[in-house]
């Protein structure tokens, strides 16, 4: 199985910067509806880059239920979780809508929407490097977090319990009205298949 591990800092080549307004984008979800990031203003938004065939994504979905659990907990707090797949057409993980829906059902995903960004435009706009790669936008539309899901860069689900979950910590800080303690972390996972 071919994949690349990347631990490049999220801020290196990204045009999206923590502390700045989150770049606007429009994408079509797998049901054919068009959405703009700005329509979620007033809500916290999680942008998660995903590839269903990536071993690191499988670690957090298929093999542990970690990210679906985070998605459900976030939704309970009114957070909008958006999954984005920037794989080019025909590349690893580029599932068509029926395949995405079957995968989501199998792994009990609870993202509000799933988008195919086959041109890679939004992925490049945000500087998404890995799957998973997470960005959090606050209620005012400011990018407040960019980086990895957690602190242990492995594909082993046994490491989840030992890792510091950066995303749940950032969401907890936002909920408490506190500054995010670790707003930029190193993403890890498979390279985005642009």
Secondary structure as UniProt FT lines:
FT   TURN            10..11
FT   TURN            18..19
FT   STRAND          26..29
FT   TURN            30..31
FT   STRAND          34..36
FT   HELIX           37..40
FT   TURN            41..42
FT   STRAND          45..49
FT   TURN            52..53
FT   HELIX           55..60
FT   TURN            61..64
FT   HELIX           66..76
FT   TURN            77..78
FT   STRAND          80..85
FT   TURN            89..90
FT   TURN            92..93
FT   HELIX           97..107
FT   STRAND          113..116
FT   TURN            118..119
FT   HELIX           121..126
FT   STRAND          130..131
FT   STRAND          133..137
FT   TURN            139..140
FT   STRAND          142..147
FT   HELIX           157..162
FT   HELIX           166..176
FT   STRAND          190..191
//
